[in-house]
C-alpha cells in the first residue's frame, strides 16, 4: 500500500460506540437505527456526535446553574423581616468572601516573591560553585574542555 494513501485515509467511523448505537437504535425503533446508519455513512462518527452532545450539555448546565441559584436567593418569601435578615446575611457573606479572596491573593503574591527569591539564591549558589570549580581547575592547570 502506498504510504501517502495510508496517511490520507480517513480513520474508520465504525467505533464500538457507533456499533452499539446502531444495534440499540434498531432494537428500540428501526427508523432510529436507519438514522444512525445514515449519519455514519454520510456524516461522521457517532463518537464525534456524542462528544459534541456532551459538550453542549455541559455548557448548558454551566450557564443554567448560576441563574437558578440567583433566582432561588432573590425570591421573596413574603416575610419582610426574614427577607431583610437574608439580605443582610448575604451582604455579610459577600463581604467576607471578598476579604478572603483579597487575603488569598496577597498570600499568592507573597509566595511568588518567596519563590523568586529562592530561585535567585539557588542561581547565585550555583554560580558561586561554578566559579569555585573553575578557579580550582585553573590552579591545577586542567582545562574543563574535552
C-alpha positions in Angstrom: 0.0 0.0 0.0 1.2 3.5 -0.8 2.3 5.4 2.3 0.7 8.6 1.1 -2.6 6.8 0.6 -2.3 5.4 4.1 -1.7 8.9 5.5 -4.7 10.5 3.7 -7.1 7.6 4.5 -9.7 8.7 7.0 -10.0 6.7 10.2 -12.9 4.3 10.5 -16.2 5.8 11.5 -17.4 2.5 12.9 -16.2 2.6 16.5 -17.5 0.4 19.4 -19.8 3.2 20.5 -21.1 3.6 16.9 -21.9 -0.1 16.5 -23.6 -0.2 19.9 -25.7 2.9 19.0 -26.6 1.3 15.6 -27.7 -2.0 17.2 -29.6 -0.4 20.0 -31.2 2.0 17.6 -32.6 -0.9 15.6 -33.7 -2.6 18.8 -35.5 0.4 20.1 -37.1 1.7 16.9 -36.0 0.7 13.4 -36.1 4.3 12.0 -33.7 5.3 14.7 -31.3 2.6 13.6 -31.6 3.8 10.0 -30.9 7.3 11.0 -27.7 6.2 12.8 -26.7 4.2 9.8 -27.2 7.2 7.5 -25.3 9.5 9.9 -22.3 7.2 10.0 -22.3 6.6 6.2 -22.8 10.3 5.2 -22.0 12.3 8.2 -19.3 11.2 10.6 -18.5 9.2 13.7 -21.0 8.6 16.4 -18.2 9.3 18.9 -17.9 12.8 17.5 -21.7 13.3 17.8 -21.6 12.0 21.4 -18.7 14.3 22.3 -20.4 17.3 20.8 -23.6 16.5 22.6 -21.8 16.1 25.9 -20.0 19.4 25.4 -23.3 21.2 24.7 -25.0 19.6 27.7 -22.0 20.6 29.9 -22.2 24.2 28.6 -25.9 24.3 29.2 -25.5 23.2 32.8 -22.7 25.7 33.4 -24.8 28.6 32.2 -28.0 27.5 33.9 -26.7 26.7 37.4 -25.7 30.3 38.4 -29.0 31.7 37.2 -31.0 29.1 39.1 -29.1 29.8 42.3 -29.5 33.6 41.8 -33.3 33.2 41.3 -33.6 31.0 44.4 -31.8 33.5 46.7 -33.5 36.6 45.2 -37.1 35.3 45.5 -39.1 37.0 48.3 -40.6 34.8 51.0 -43.3 37.3 51.8 -41.9 38.0 55.3 -40.1 41.3 55.3 -38.2 40.6 58.5 -36.8 37.3 57.1 -36.1 38.9 53.7 -34.1 41.7 55.4 -32.2 39.2 57.5 -31.4 37.1 54.4 -30.2 40.2 52.5 -28.0 41.3 55.4 -26.6 37.8 55.8 -25.8 37.6 52.1 -24.2 41.1 52.2 -22.0 40.0 55.1 -21.1 36.7 53.4 -20.2 38.5 50.2 -18.0 41.0 52.2 -16.3 38.0 54.0 -15.8 36.3 50.6 -14.2 39.4 49.1 -11.9 39.8 52.2 -10.9 36.1 52.0 -10.2 36.5 48.3 -8.1 39.6 48.9 -6.1 37.7 51.6 -5.6 34.7 49.3 -4.4 37.0 46.5 -1.9 38.7 48.9 -0.6 35.3 50.1 -0.2 34.2 46.5 1.8 37.3 45.7 4.0 36.7 48.8 4.6 33.1 47.9 5.5 34.0 44.3 8.0 36.6 45.7 9.4 33.9 48.0 9.8 31.5 45.1 11.6 34.2 43.1 14.0 34.9 46.0 14.6 31.2 46.4 15.4 30.8 42.7 17.8 33.8 42.9 19.5 32.3 45.9 19.9 28.9 44.2 21.2 30.6 41.0 23.7 32.6 43.0 24.8 29.4 44.8 25.2 27.5 41.6 27.2 30.4 40.0 29.5 30.6 43.0 30.0 26.8 42.9 30.8 27.1 39.1 33.3 29.9 39.8 35.0 28.0 42.6 35.3 24.9 40.4 36.7 27.0 37.6 39.2 28.7 39.8 40.2 25.3 41.2 40.6 23.9 37.7 42.8 26.8 36.7 45.0 26.4 39.7 45.6 22.7 39.0 46.3 23.6 35.3 43.5 21.5 33.9 41.1 22.8 31.4 37.4 21.9 31.5 37.3 21.4 27.7 37.2 18.0 26.3 
